[in-house]
Amino acid sequence: MAYWLISYIGESGSIETSSSIKAESREQAIQLFGRPPAFIQQVKVDHLGVVKAAFEKKFPPIEQVLMLSAIASKLASGKTISKAIKESVDFGRLGLTFNEIDRCETPKEYFTKLRFDETAILIADAGDKAGRLSDSLYRAAKAIQERINAKKEFGKAMQQGLLYTLLGSLFMIGIPLWAGSTIHDFIDVQRIPLKLNSLSNLIMFLHMLYTQYFIFLIAGAAGIYLFREKIWDNIRTLPGFSFINERMKVSRGLDFVTSYQLLLSSGFNNLQSFRFLATRSKGLTHRLYVEASDRLNEGRQLSDVFDSPEWPPIVHQNLQGFEEQGPSGRDLVLTNLNEALRAYYLEYSARVSRAASIIGFAMMILTIMMFAVGFYMPIVNLNSALKQM
C-alpha cells in the first residue's frame, strides 16, 4: 500500500495536483481519484503520504452519523444539498473555507471534500442519481452506526487478552531492565559477591539483550512489519496460528456481506459492488476482490466467486442459488449469513483472547519468578551468609 499524487487538468484548464491517495497500485489510485483518465496528466508516488495522512483531519465516525442524519432531515424538508451541508457541517474544523465548499456541485463532491466515509460517499452518489438522496443518507448513517456498534461488540471479546498481553510485555521488559541493572551494580561496582542462579542469569541475559542489542531488536521489528504479509503467509497454517487465520477469514467474509448487502440495497449490481470493494481494500483482500470481479466477468455464479480457501466455507455454501432469489429473499439470505458470521467471529475472537491471556499471564508469572528467585533470592542468601560469618 502506497500513497499517490495525481496531476490533472482542472476546471480552469490549468494543471492541478490531488491530495494524497492511498492505493495498492497506480491503477487503483486512478480509480479512487474518480476523474476520467483523459484529464490525468501524471501519477506518481507521494513519499510523504504517510506523514500527511497522519495529520489529515477527519470527522470521527459518530459525528459523521449525526451529520448525515441532520443533512438527510434537511433535504427531506426541501432544502438544497448545499444549504443542508453548510448548516449541518462545521467544515472549518477541517481547515476548509466557504469558497472551497462552494466549488462542489454534487453530493459526491461535497462528501469527498469533507472527507466522509467512502461507503457514505458511494451511497450518496447512488442515491443522488436515483433521486433518493435523503433516504440514501439515512441508510449511510445507519451503516456507519452499525459498524461502530460492531467494533465495540467485537472489541469487548478481545479486551482481556490484549490487556494481559500488554501487561506481560511490560513486565518482561521492565523487570529485567531494572533488576539486571541493579545486579550489575551490585557485582561490578559495589563488588558484592552475589551467587547467581539460572533465573538470575536469565535476567542478566535479557538486560544485555535490551541494552546492547536494542538497535537490532528495533530493526528486526521493523523488518517483520515491512514483510508482515509474506511472513504471515508462511506461518498462518501452523499450530497456534491457524485459528487466528480462521478469524481473519471470517472477518473478511463478514466485511463483504455487510458491505455487499448495503450496496445491493442501494441499486448496485454484483460487478459494480465488487469493483467498489476492490478499490477500497488492500493486500490479500484486494487481490481476492479483483479475482472475484474477473470470475463474474466470465459469467460465474456469485457462490463460485467464494469457492476459495481464503473465504469461510459458509459464504460459498449459503450463496448457492442466490441469483434465483427475489429481492426480499436475497436480503434474508444476506441477513442470516451476516448473523452466522458474527457468531463465528465472536467465537474466534474469544479464542484469540484466551490464547493472548494465557501468553500474557505466563509472561507475568515468569517475570515475577525471575524477580523473586533470580533477584531477591541471591540477596537473601548473601545476607544469611554474612550473618553466619
BALOBA-1460 file (C-alpha; in Angstrom, 3 decimals):
// residues 389
<rec num="1" residu="m" x="0.000" y="0.000" z="0.000"/>
<rec num="2" residu="a" x="1.419" y="3.352" z="-1.105"/>
<rec num="3" residu="y" x="0.353" y="6.976" z="-1.393"/>
<rec num="4" residu="w" x="-0.041" y="8.617" z="-4.807"/>
<rec num="5" residu="l" x="-0.246" y="12.143" z="-6.206"/>
<rec num="6" residu="i" x="-2.220" y="12.730" z="-9.399"/>
<rec num="7" residu="s" x="-1.696" y="15.747" z="-11.646"/>
<rec num="8" residu="y" x="-4.797" y="16.541" z="-13.701"/>
<rec num="9" residu="i" x="-6.435" y="19.229" z="-15.814"/>
<rec num="10" residu="g" x="-8.702" y="21.263" z="-13.549"/>
<rec num="11" residu="e" x="-11.896" y="23.137" z="-14.380"/>
<rec num="12" residu="s" x="-9.927" y="26.285" z="-15.199"/>
<rec num="13" residu="g" x="-7.747" y="24.387" z="-17.675"/>
<rec num="14" residu="s" x="-4.640" y="24.598" z="-15.512"/>
<rec num="15" residu="i" x="-2.706" y="21.636" z="-14.128"/>
<rec num="16" residu="e" x="-3.709" y="20.819" z="-10.551"/>
<rec num="17" residu="t" x="-2.466" y="18.191" z="-8.092"/>
<rec num="18" residu="s" x="-4.697" y="15.970" z="-5.994"/>
<rec num="19" residu="s" x="-4.260" y="15.280" z="-2.317"/>
<rec num="20" residu="s" x="-2.523" y="12.015" z="-1.378"/>
<rec num="21" residu="i" x="-4.452" y="8.896" z="-2.376"/>
<rec num="22" residu="k" x="-3.790" y="5.610" z="-0.571"/>
<rec num="23" residu="a" x="-3.892" y="2.690" z="-3.004"/>
<rec num="24" residu="e" x="-2.354" y="-0.685" z="-3.811"/>
<rec num="25" residu="s" x="-1.314" y="0.343" z="-7.321"/>
<rec num="26" residu="r" x="-1.284" y="3.176" z="-9.840"/>
<rec num="27" residu="e" x="-4.459" y="1.813" z="-11.435"/>
<rec num="28" residu="q" x="-6.298" y="1.664" z="-8.111"/>
<rec num="29" residu="a" x="-5.235" y="5.244" z="-7.337"/>
<rec num="30" residu="i" x="-6.751" y="6.408" z="-10.642"/>
<rec num="31" residu="q" x="-9.992" y="4.553" z="-9.849"/>
<rec num="32" residu="l" x="-10.173" y="6.120" z="-6.395"/>
<rec num="33" residu="f" x="-9.471" y="9.568" z="-7.851"/>
<rec num="34" residu="g" x="-12.709" y="9.337" z="-9.808"/>
<rec num="35" residu="r" x="-11.916" y="11.636" z="-12.740"/>
<rec num="36" residu="p" x="-11.802" y="10.461" z="-16.386"/>
<rec num="37" residu="p" x="-8.327" y="9.193" z="-17.392"/>
<rec num="38" residu="a" x="-8.265" y="11.727" z="-20.263"/>
<rec num="39" residu="f" x="-7.870" y="14.548" z="-17.713"/>
<rec num="40" residu="i" x="-4.995" y="12.877" z="-15.864"/>
<rec num="41" residu="q" x="-1.502" y="14.080" z="-16.749"/>
<rec num="42" residu="q" x="0.728" y="12.241" z="-14.279"/>
<rec num="43" residu="v" x="0.552" y="9.723" z="-11.443"/>
<rec num="44" residu="k" x="3.498" y="9.476" z="-9.061"/>
<rec num="45" residu="v" x="4.282" y="8.074" z="-5.634"/>
<rec num="46" residu="d" x="3.910" y="10.509" z="-2.733"/>
<rec num="47" residu="h" x="6.808" y="9.603" z="-0.447"/>
<rec num="48" residu="l" x="5.484" y="11.867" z="2.317"/>
<rec num="49" residu="g" x="1.952" y="10.481" z="2.069"/>
<rec num="50" residu="v" x="2.132" y="8.586" z="5.355"/>
<rec num="51" residu="v" x="3.163" y="11.736" z="7.219"/>
<rec num="52" residu="k" x="0.428" y="13.808" z="5.551"/>
<rec num="53" residu="a" x="-2.222" y="11.179" z="6.291"/>
<rec num="54" residu="a" x="-1.269" y="11.152" z="9.965"/>
<rec num="55" residu="f" x="-2.070" y="14.862" z="10.232"/>
<rec num="56" residu="e" x="-5.123" y="14.948" z="7.940"/>
<rec num="57" residu="k" x="-8.212" y="15.965" z="9.878"/>
<rec num="58" residu="k" x="-11.398" y="13.915" z="9.606"/>
<rec num="59" residu="f" x="-14.660" y="13.886" z="11.483"/>
<rec num="60" residu="p" x="-14.985" y="10.943" z="13.911"/>
<rec num="61" residu="p" x="-17.414" y="8.249" z="12.657"/>
<rec num="62" residu="i" x="-20.029" y="9.023" z="15.316"/>
<rec num="63" residu="e" x="-20.045" y="12.688" z="14.245"/>
<rec num="64" residu="q" x="-20.442" y="11.634" z="10.624"/>
<rec num="65" residu="v" x="-23.536" y="9.658" z="11.649"/>
<rec num="66" residu="l" x="-25.060" y="12.740" z="13.264"/>
<rec num="67" residu="m" x="-24.161" y="14.979" z="10.329"/>
<rec num="68" residu="l" x="-25.561" y="12.582" z="7.723"/>
<rec num="69" residu="s" x="-28.805" y="12.272" z="9.685"/>
<rec num="70" residu="a" x="-29.068" y="16.063" z="10.006"/>
<rec num="71" residu="i" x="-28.387" y="16.602" z="6.295"/>
<rec num="72" residu="a" x="-30.947" y="13.936" z="5.350"/>
<rec num="73" residu="s" x="-33.633" y="15.548" z="7.502"/>
<rec num="74" residu="k" x="-32.955" y="18.985" z="5.969"/>
<rec num="75" residu="l" x="-33.127" y="17.530" z="2.451"/>
<rec num="76" residu="a" x="-36.444" y="15.893" z="3.326"/>
<rec num="77" residu="s" x="-37.747" y="19.317" z="4.398"/>
<rec num="78" residu="g" x="-36.924" y="20.755" z="0.963"/>
<rec num="79" residu="k" x="-33.520" y="22.378" z="1.447"/>
<rec num="80" residu="t" x="-30.770" y="22.103" z="-1.164"/>
<rec num="81" residu="i" x="-27.748" y="19.897" z="-0.590"/>
<rec num="82" residu="s" x="-25.503" y="22.982" z="-0.361"/>
<rec num="83" residu="k" x="-27.623" y="24.671" z="2.308"/>
<rec num="84" residu="a" x="-28.141" y="21.422" z="4.241"/>
<rec num="85" residu="i" x="-24.395" y="20.751" z="4.400"/>
<rec num="86" residu="k" x="-23.452" y="24.314" z="5.351"/>
<rec num="87" residu="e" x="-25.980" y="24.250" z="8.190"/>
<rec num="88" residu="s" x="-25.015" y="20.783" z="9.446"/>
<rec num="89" residu="v" x="-21.239" y="20.526" z="8.987"/>
<rec num="90" residu="d" x="-18.598" y="22.609" z="10.748"/>
<rec num="91" residu="f" x="-16.177" y="22.340" z="7.836"/>
<rec num="92" residu="g" x="-13.911" y="24.976" z="9.395"/>
<rec num="93" residu="r" x="-12.650" y="22.213" z="11.713"/>
<rec num="94" residu="l" x="-11.106" y="20.546" z="8.656"/>
<rec num="95" residu="g" x="-9.444" y="23.768" z="7.548"/>
<rec num="96" residu="l" x="-11.878" y="24.205" z="4.643"/>
<rec num="97" residu="t" x="-13.326" y="27.556" z="3.555"/>
<rec num="98" residu="f" x="-16.708" y="28.600" z="2.131"/>
<rec num="99" residu="n" x="-15.107" y="29.083" z="-1.286"/>
<rec num="100" residu="e" x="-13.778" y="25.518" z="-1.320"/>
<rec num="101" residu="i" x="-17.195" y="24.149" z="-0.377"/>
<rec num="102" residu="d" x="-18.963" y="26.359" z="-2.941"/>
<rec num="103" residu="r" x="-16.907" y="24.792" z="-5.742"/>
<rec num="104" residu="c" x="-18.667" y="21.472" z="-5.100"/>
<rec num="105" residu="e" x="-21.784" y="20.677" z="-7.122"/>
<rec num="106" residu="t" x="-22.809" y="17.062" z="-6.489"/>
<rec num="107" residu="p" x="-23.252" y="15.220" z="-3.156"/>
<rec num="108" residu="k" x="-20.276" y="13.051" z="-4.089"/>
<rec num="109" residu="e" x="-18.065" y="16.134" z="-4.450"/>
<rec num="110" residu="y" x="-19.315" y="17.597" z="-1.168"/>
<rec num="111" residu="f" x="-18.755" y="14.462" z="0.904"/>
<rec num="112" residu="t" x="-15.395" y="13.749" z="-0.745"/>
<rec num="113" residu="k" x="-14.212" y="17.272" z="0.052"/>
<rec num="114" residu="l" x="-15.439" y="16.839" z="3.644"/>
<rec num="115" residu="r" x="-13.524" y="13.505" z="3.921"/>
<rec num="116" residu="f" x="-16.559" y="11.449" z="4.846"/>
<rec num="117" residu="d" x="-16.589" y="7.665" z="4.970"/>
<rec num="118" residu="e" x="-16.036" y="6.181" z="1.494"/>
<rec num="119" residu="t" x="-19.112" y="3.975" z="1.701"/>
<rec num="120" residu="a" x="-21.224" y="7.003" z="2.604"/>
<rec num="121" residu="i" x="-19.850" y="8.832" z="-0.443"/>
<rec num="122" residu="l" x="-20.756" y="5.943" z="-2.744"/>
<rec num="123" residu="i" x="-24.265" y="5.541" z="-1.323"/>
<rec num="124" residu="a" x="-24.863" y="9.297" z="-1.516"/>
<rec num="125" residu="d" x="-23.799" y="9.294" z="-5.168"/>
<rec num="126" residu="a" x="-26.096" y="6.367" z="-5.966"/>
<rec num="127" residu="g" x="-28.995" y="7.969" z="-4.093"/>
<rec num="128" residu="d" x="-28.472" y="11.265" z="-5.906"/>
<rec num="129" residu="k" x="-28.599" y="9.569" z="-9.313"/>
<rec num="130" residu="a" x="-31.714" y="7.619" z="-8.301"/>
<rec num="131" residu="g" x="-33.466" y="10.700" z="-6.894"/>
<rec num="132" residu="r" x="-33.492" y="9.264" z="-3.346"/>
<rec num="133" residu="l" x="-30.648" y="11.200" z="-1.743"/>
<rec num="134" residu="s" x="-32.332" y="11.745" z="1.631"/>
<rec num="135" residu="d" x="-33.137" y="8.032" z="2.056"/>
<rec num="136" residu="s" x="-29.614" y="7.096" z="0.972"/>
<rec num="137" residu="l" x="-28.038" y="9.386" z="3.567"/>
<rec num="138" residu="y" x="-30.176" y="7.849" z="6.307"/>
<rec num="139" residu="r" x="-29.022" y="4.426" z="5.093"/>
<rec num="140" residu="a" x="-25.379" y="5.547" z="5.093"/>
<rec num="141" residu="a" x="-25.719" y="6.917" z="8.633"/>
<rec num="142" residu="k" x="-27.247" y="3.633" z="9.779"/>
<rec num="143" residu="a" x="-24.435" y="1.651" z="8.137"/>
<rec num="144" residu="i" x="-21.723" y="3.686" z="9.878"/>
<rec num="145" residu="q" x="-23.541" y="3.398" z="13.224"/>
<rec num="146" residu="e" x="-23.797" y="-0.387" z="12.834"/>
<rec num="147" residu="r" x="-20.080" y="-0.520" z="12.061"/>
<rec num="148" residu="i" x="-19.330" y="1.455" z="15.238"/>
<rec num="149" residu="n" x="-21.526" y="-0.888" z="17.294"/>
<rec num="150" residu="a" x="-19.867" y="-3.947" z="15.748"/>
<rec num="151" residu="k" x="-16.385" y="-2.662" z="16.624"/>
<rec num="152" residu="k" x="-17.457" y="-2.144" z="20.224"/>
<rec num="153" residu="e" x="-19.009" y="-5.609" z="20.390"/>
<rec num="154" residu="f" x="-16.004" y="-7.353" z="18.865"/>
<rec num="155" residu="g" x="-13.571" y="-5.240" z="20.888"/>
<rec num="156" residu="k" x="-15.060" y="-6.481" z="24.161"/>
<rec num="157" residu="a" x="-14.162" y="-10.054" z="23.229"/>
<rec num="158" residu="m" x="-10.503" y="-9.059" z="22.794"/>
<rec num="159" residu="q" x="-10.023" y="-6.645" z="25.691"/>
<rec num="160" residu="q" x="-8.889" y="-9.099" z="28.361"/>
<rec num="161" residu="g" x="-6.425" y="-10.837" z="26.059"/>
<rec num="162" residu="l" x="-4.902" y="-7.577" z="24.881"/>
<rec num="163" residu="l" x="-4.663" y="-6.303" z="28.466"/>
<rec num="164" residu="y" x="-2.834" y="-9.408" z="29.721"/>
<rec num="165" residu="t" x="-0.511" y="-9.387" z="26.703"/>
<rec num="166" residu="l" x="0.325" y="-5.713" z="27.242"/>
<rec num="167" residu="l" x="0.975" y="-6.202" z="30.963"/>
<rec num="168" residu="g" x="3.027" y="-9.333" z="30.290"/>
<rec num="169" residu="s" x="5.161" y="-7.487" z="27.739"/>
<rec num="170" residu="l" x="5.717" y="-4.573" z="30.125"/>
<rec num="171" residu="f" x="6.728" y="-6.972" z="32.910"/>
<rec num="172" residu="m" x="9.010" y="-8.896" z="30.554"/>
<rec num="173" residu="i" x="10.843" y="-5.724" z="29.562"/>
<rec num="174" residu="g" x="10.656" y="-3.583" z="32.703"/>
<rec num="175" residu="i" x="11.719" y="-6.082" z="35.382"/>
<rec num="176" residu="p" x="14.854" y="-7.390" z="33.578"/>
<rec num="177" residu="l" x="15.904" y="-3.809" z="32.793"/>
<rec num="178" residu="w" x="15.631" y="-2.702" z="36.431"/>
<rec num="179" residu="a" x="16.724" y="-5.907" z="38.145"/>
<rec num="180" residu="g" x="19.553" y="-6.555" z="35.676"/>
<rec num="181" residu="s" x="20.908" y="-3.049" z="36.148"/>
<rec num="182" residu="t" x="20.774" y="-3.435" z="39.939"/>
<rec num="183" residu="i" x="22.536" y="-6.832" z="39.909"/>
<rec num="184" residu="h" x="25.179" y="-5.416" z="37.585"/>
<rec num="185" residu="d" x="25.726" y="-2.534" z="40.002"/>
<rec num="186" residu="f" x="26.000" y="-4.915" z="42.989"/>
<rec num="187" residu="i" x="28.569" y="-7.183" z="41.315"/>
<rec num="188" residu="d" x="30.691" y="-4.866" z="39.143"/>
<rec num="189" residu="v" x="30.521" y="-1.564" z="41.028"/>
<rec num="190" residu="q" x="29.999" y="-2.403" z="44.700"/>
<rec num="191" residu="r" x="31.881" y="-5.731" z="44.380"/>
<rec num="192" residu="i" x="29.218" y="-7.640" z="46.314"/>
<rec num="193" residu="p" x="29.759" y="-11.402" z="45.810"/>
<rec num="194" residu="l" x="26.228" y="-12.406" z="44.831"/>
<rec num="195" residu="k" x="25.720" y="-16.043" z="43.943"/>
<rec num="196" residu="l" x="23.542" y="-16.049" z="40.849"/>
<rec num="197" residu="n" x="21.127" y="-18.816" z="39.870"/>
<rec num="198" residu="s" x="19.641" y="-19.745" z="36.486"/>
<rec num="199" residu="l" x="16.878" y="-17.140" z="36.704"/>
<rec num="200" residu="s" x="19.462" y="-14.519" z="37.689"/>
<rec num="201" residu="n" x="21.389" y="-15.416" z="34.545"/>
<rec num="202" residu="l" x="18.173" y="-15.086" z="32.534"/>
<rec num="203" residu="i" x="17.651" y="-11.594" z="33.972"/>
<rec num="204" residu="m" x="21.219" y="-10.623" z="33.052"/>
<rec num="205" residu="f" x="20.830" y="-12.064" z="29.550"/>
<rec num="206" residu="l" x="17.609" y="-10.115" z="28.913"/>
<rec num="207" residu="h" x="19.186" y="-6.960" z="30.353"/>
<rec num="208" residu="m" x="22.143" y="-7.350" z="27.986"/>
<rec num="209" residu="l" x="19.780" y="-8.038" z="25.065"/>
<rec num="210" residu="y" x="17.642" y="-4.962" z="25.729"/>
<rec num="211" residu="t" x="20.534" y="-2.571" z="26.392"/>
<rec num="212" residu="q" x="23.255" y="-3.699" z="23.976"/>
<rec num="213" residu="y" x="21.205" y="-5.017" z="21.068"/>
<rec num="214" residu="f" x="18.140" y="-2.752" z="21.147"/>
<rec num="215" residu="i" x="19.011" y="-1.343" z="17.699"/>
<rec num="216" residu="f" x="18.925" y="-4.856" z="16.242"/>
<rec num="217" residu="l" x="15.647" y="-5.546" z="18.049"/>
<rec num="218" residu="i" x="14.119" y="-2.399" z="16.560"/>
<rec num="219" residu="a" x="15.477" y="-3.304" z="13.115"/>
<rec num="220" residu="g" x="14.042" y="-6.812" z="13.468"/>
<rec num="221" residu="a" x="10.646" y="-5.452" z="14.484"/>
<rec num="222" residu="a" x="10.712" y="-3.046" z="11.529"/>
<rec num="223" residu="g" x="11.619" y="-5.898" z="9.173"/>
<rec num="224" residu="i" x="8.761" y="-8.028" z="10.492"/>
<rec num="225" residu="y" x="6.369" y="-5.118" z="9.973"/>
<rec num="226" residu="l" x="7.567" y="-4.445" z="6.415"/>
<rec num="227" residu="f" x="7.375" y="-8.098" z="5.376"/>
<rec num="228" residu="r" x="4.415" y="-8.996" z="7.586"/>
<rec num="229" residu="e" x="2.281" y="-10.275" z="4.695"/>
<rec num="230" residu="k" x="4.959" y="-12.673" z="3.417"/>
<rec num="231" residu="i" x="5.771" y="-13.838" z="6.944"/>
<rec num="232" residu="w" x="2.090" y="-14.344" z="7.739"/>
<rec num="233" residu="d" x="1.577" y="-16.364" z="4.532"/>
<rec num="234" residu="n" x="4.271" y="-18.785" z="5.726"/>
<rec num="235" residu="i" x="3.099" y="-19.217" z="9.319"/>
<rec num="236" residu="r" x="-0.686" y="-18.819" z="9.236"/>
<rec num="237" residu="t" x="-1.372" y="-22.552" z="8.854"/>
<rec num="238" residu="l" x="0.995" y="-23.573" z="11.665"/>
<rec num="239" residu="p" x="-0.421" y="-24.785" z="15.003"/>
<rec num="240" residu="g" x="-1.139" y="-21.811" z="17.225"/>
<rec num="241" residu="f" x="-1.764" y="-19.513" z="14.263"/>
<rec num="242" residu="s" x="-4.435" y="-21.389" z="12.316"/>
<rec num="243" residu="f" x="-7.344" y="-20.167" z="14.460"/>
<rec num="244" residu="i" x="-6.104" y="-16.578" z="14.047"/>
<rec num="245" residu="n" x="-6.141" y="-17.181" z="10.296"/>
<rec num="246" residu="e" x="-9.706" y="-18.509" z="10.558"/>
<rec num="247" residu="r" x="-10.716" y="-15.382" z="12.469"/>
<rec num="248" residu="m" x="-9.266" y="-13.222" z="9.698"/>
<rec num="249" residu="k" x="-11.166" y="-15.203" z="7.054"/>
<rec num="250" residu="v" x="-14.426" y="-14.820" z="8.975"/>
<rec num="251" residu="s" x="-13.719" y="-11.095" z="9.389"/>
<rec num="252" residu="r" x="-13.153" y="-10.810" z="5.635"/>
<rec num="253" residu="g" x="-16.408" y="-12.627" z="4.923"/>
<rec num="254" residu="l" x="-18.324" y="-10.517" z="7.433"/>
<rec num="255" residu="d" x="-16.987" y="-7.276" z="5.954"/>
<rec num="256" residu="f" x="-18.025" y="-8.447" z="2.492"/>
<rec num="257" residu="v" x="-21.554" y="-9.460" z="3.470"/>
<rec num="258" residu="t" x="-22.146" y="-6.217" z="5.386"/>
<rec num="259" residu="s" x="-20.883" y="-4.018" z="2.533"/>
<rec num="260" residu="y" x="-22.466" y="-6.088" z="-0.244"/>
<rec num="261" residu="q" x="-25.904" y="-6.041" z="1.388"/>
<rec num="262" residu="l" x="-25.700" y="-2.265" z="1.689"/>
<rec num="263" residu="l" x="-24.539" y="-1.810" z="-1.917"/>
<rec num="264" residu="l" x="-27.178" y="-4.210" z="-3.246"/>
<rec num="265" residu="s" x="-29.961" y="-2.334" z="-1.461"/>
<rec num="266" residu="s" x="-28.599" y="0.917" z="-2.946"/>
<rec num="267" residu="g" x="-29.031" y="-0.352" z="-6.502"/>
<rec num="268" residu="f" x="-25.564" y="-1.652" z="-7.368"/>
<rec num="269" residu="n" x="-25.165" y="-4.887" z="-9.316"/>
<rec num="270" residu="n" x="-22.624" y="-7.600" z="-8.476"/>
<rec num="271" residu="l" x="-19.842" y="-6.354" z="-10.741"/>
<rec num="272" residu="q" x="-20.195" y="-2.740" z="-9.577"/>
<rec num="273" residu="s" x="-20.159" y="-3.869" z="-5.955"/>
<rec num="274" residu="f" x="-17.006" y="-5.962" z="-6.339"/>
<rec num="275" residu="r" x="-15.202" y="-3.226" z="-8.237"/>
<rec num="276" residu="f" x="-16.009" y="-0.765" z="-5.467"/>
<rec num="277" residu="l" x="-14.877" y="-3.218" z="-2.783"/>
<rec num="278" residu="a" x="-11.644" y="-3.851" z="-4.723"/>
<rec num="279" residu="t" x="-10.808" y="-0.146" z="-4.863"/>
<rec num="280" residu="r" x="-11.449" y="0.211" z="-1.114"/>
<rec num="281" residu="s" x="-9.415" y="-2.807" z="0.024"/>
<rec num="282" residu="k" x="-5.747" y="-3.708" z="0.259"/>
<rec num="283" residu="g" x="-3.381" y="-6.657" z="0.335"/>
<rec num="284" residu="l" x="-4.845" y="-10.137" z="0.015"/>
<rec num="285" residu="t" x="-8.425" y="-8.862" z="0.260"/>
<rec num="286" residu="h" x="-7.827" y="-6.521" z="-2.688"/>
<rec num="287" residu="r" x="-6.457" y="-9.381" z="-4.782"/>
<rec num="288" residu="l" x="-9.425" y="-11.569" z="-3.867"/>
<rec num="289" residu="y" x="-11.919" y="-8.906" z="-4.959"/>
<rec num="290" residu="v" x="-10.060" y="-8.387" z="-8.249"/>
<rec num="291" residu="e" x="-10.124" y="-12.152" z="-8.807"/>
<rec num="292" residu="a" x="-13.845" y="-12.200" z="-7.948"/>
<rec num="293" residu="s" x="-14.533" y="-9.433" z="-10.481"/>
<rec num="294" residu="d" x="-12.732" y="-11.447" z="-13.158"/>
<rec num="295" residu="r" x="-14.828" y="-14.518" z="-12.340"/>
<rec num="296" residu="l" x="-18.047" y="-12.504" z="-12.527"/>
<rec num="297" residu="n" x="-16.951" y="-11.164" z="-15.918"/>
<rec num="298" residu="e" x="-16.610" y="-14.767" z="-17.048"/>
<rec num="299" residu="g" x="-20.277" y="-15.325" z="-16.167"/>
<rec num="300" residu="r" x="-19.702" y="-17.293" z="-12.950"/>
<rec num="301" residu="q" x="-22.374" y="-17.517" z="-10.264"/>
<rec num="302" residu="l" x="-21.893" y="-15.437" z="-7.115"/>
<rec num="303" residu="s" x="-21.309" y="-18.526" z="-4.958"/>
<rec num="304" residu="d" x="-18.496" y="-19.681" z="-7.297"/>
<rec num="305" residu="v" x="-16.616" y="-16.466" z="-6.555"/>
<rec num="306" residu="f" x="-16.172" y="-17.621" z="-2.953"/>
<rec num="307" residu="d" x="-15.094" y="-21.173" z="-3.754"/>
<rec num="308" residu="s" x="-11.652" y="-20.430" z="-2.337"/>
<rec num="309" residu="p" x="-9.796" y="-21.413" z="0.859"/>
<rec num="310" residu="e" x="-9.352" y="-17.695" z="1.614"/>
<rec num="311" residu="w" x="-13.082" y="-17.315" z="2.348"/>
<rec num="312" residu="p" x="-15.140" y="-19.017" z="5.086"/>
<rec num="313" residu="p" x="-16.893" y="-22.098" z="3.577"/>
<rec num="314" residu="i" x="-20.254" y="-20.854" z="4.886"/>
<rec num="315" residu="v" x="-20.170" y="-17.912" z="2.439"/>
<rec num="316" residu="h" x="-19.876" y="-20.211" z="-0.592"/>
<rec num="317" residu="q" x="-22.480" y="-22.602" z="0.813"/>
<rec num="318" residu="n" x="-25.118" y="-20.017" z="1.736"/>
<rec num="319" residu="l" x="-24.863" y="-18.076" z="-1.526"/>
<rec num="320" residu="q" x="-25.618" y="-21.063" z="-3.741"/>
<rec num="321" residu="g" x="-28.760" y="-20.277" z="-5.725"/>
<rec num="322" residu="f" x="-28.583" y="-16.637" z="-4.644"/>
<rec num="323" residu="e" x="-29.406" y="-15.340" z="-8.141"/>
<rec num="324" residu="e" x="-32.643" y="-17.338" z="-8.178"/>
<rec num="325" residu="q" x="-33.984" y="-15.426" z="-5.168"/>
<rec num="326" residu="g" x="-36.089" y="-12.271" z="-5.352"/>
<rec num="327" residu="p" x="-35.009" y="-9.012" z="-3.650"/>
<rec num="328" residu="s" x="-36.594" y="-9.935" z="-0.303"/>
<rec num="329" residu="g" x="-35.177" y="-13.464" z="-0.469"/>
<rec num="330" residu="r" x="-31.673" y="-12.176" z="-1.185"/>
<rec num="331" residu="d" x="-31.893" y="-9.732" z="1.697"/>
<rec num="332" residu="l" x="-32.985" y="-12.549" z="4.018"/>
<rec num="333" residu="v" x="-30.091" y="-14.777" z="2.877"/>
<rec num="334" residu="l" x="-27.571" y="-11.993" z="3.499"/>
<rec num="335" residu="t" x="-29.090" y="-11.103" z="6.878"/>
<rec num="336" residu="n" x="-28.920" y="-14.726" z="8.060"/>
<rec num="337" residu="l" x="-25.379" y="-15.085" z="6.716"/>
<rec num="338" residu="n" x="-24.380" y="-11.886" z="8.485"/>
<rec num="339" residu="e" x="-25.694" y="-13.190" z="11.817"/>
<rec num="340" residu="a" x="-23.921" y="-16.531" z="11.366"/>
<rec num="341" residu="l" x="-20.602" y="-14.866" z="10.541"/>
<rec num="342" residu="r" x="-20.940" y="-12.536" z="13.537"/>
<rec num="343" residu="a" x="-21.391" y="-15.579" z="15.791"/>
<rec num="344" residu="y" x="-18.312" y="-17.257" z="14.259"/>
<rec num="345" residu="y" x="-16.312" y="-14.054" z="14.598"/>
<rec num="346" residu="l" x="-17.179" y="-13.639" z="18.271"/>
<rec num="347" residu="e" x="-16.206" y="-17.261" z="18.940"/>
<rec num="348" residu="y" x="-12.844" y="-16.947" z="17.167"/>
<rec num="349" residu="s" x="-12.222" y="-13.586" z="18.873"/>
<rec num="350" residu="a" x="-12.832" y="-15.239" z="22.241"/>
<rec num="351" residu="r" x="-10.346" y="-17.997" z="21.341"/>
<rec num="352" residu="v" x="-7.716" y="-15.458" z="20.303"/>
<rec num="353" residu="s" x="-8.364" y="-13.523" z="23.514"/>
<rec num="354" residu="r" x="-7.974" y="-16.667" z="25.644"/>
<rec num="355" residu="a" x="-4.689" y="-17.539" z="23.934"/>
<rec num="356" residu="a" x="-3.404" y="-13.981" z="24.373"/>
<rec num="357" residu="s" x="-4.482" y="-14.036" z="28.031"/>
<rec num="358" residu="i" x="-2.593" y="-17.283" z="28.658"/>
<rec num="359" residu="i" x="0.560" y="-15.962" z="26.968"/>
<rec num="360" residu="g" x="0.381" y="-12.632" z="28.796"/>
<rec num="361" residu="f" x="-0.315" y="-14.289" z="32.158"/>
<rec num="362" residu="a" x="2.563" y="-16.727" z="31.605"/>
<rec num="363" residu="m" x="4.931" y="-13.820" z="30.911"/>
<rec num="364" residu="m" x="3.817" y="-12.085" z="34.108"/>
<rec num="365" residu="i" x="4.308" y="-15.268" z="36.177"/>
<rec num="366" residu="l" x="7.755" y="-15.807" z="34.643"/>
<rec num="367" residu="t" x="8.888" y="-12.254" z="35.372"/>
<rec num="368" residu="i" x="7.569" y="-12.445" z="38.949"/>
<rec num="369" residu="m" x="9.562" y="-15.677" z="39.421"/>
<rec num="370" residu="m" x="12.595" y="-14.001" z="37.869"/>
<rec num="371" residu="f" x="12.269" y="-11.134" z="40.342"/>
<rec num="372" residu="a" x="11.644" y="-13.357" z="43.382"/>
<rec num="373" residu="v" x="14.108" y="-16.162" z="42.653"/>
<rec num="374" residu="g" x="16.589" y="-14.516" z="40.300"/>
<rec num="375" residu="f" x="16.890" y="-11.134" z="42.012"/>
<rec num="376" residu="y" x="15.630" y="-11.295" z="45.584"/>
<rec num="377" residu="m" x="16.868" y="-14.811" z="46.481"/>
<rec num="378" residu="p" x="20.605" y="-14.141" z="45.864"/>
<rec num="379" residu="i" x="20.372" y="-11.050" z="48.087"/>
<rec num="380" residu="v" x="18.637" y="-13.043" z="50.868"/>
<rec num="381" residu="n" x="21.216" y="-15.843" z="50.604"/>
<rec num="382" residu="l" x="24.072" y="-13.345" z="50.792"/>
<rec num="383" residu="n" x="22.524" y="-11.673" z="53.836"/>
<rec num="384" residu="s" x="22.147" y="-15.056" z="55.573"/>
<rec num="385" residu="a" x="25.750" y="-15.966" z="54.776"/>
<rec num="386" residu="l" x="27.040" y="-12.673" z="56.180"/>
<rec num="387" residu="k" x="25.108" y="-13.175" z="59.430"/>
<rec num="388" residu="q" x="26.697" y="-16.605" z="59.907"/>
<rec num="389" residu="m" x="30.219" y="-15.240" z="59.498"/>
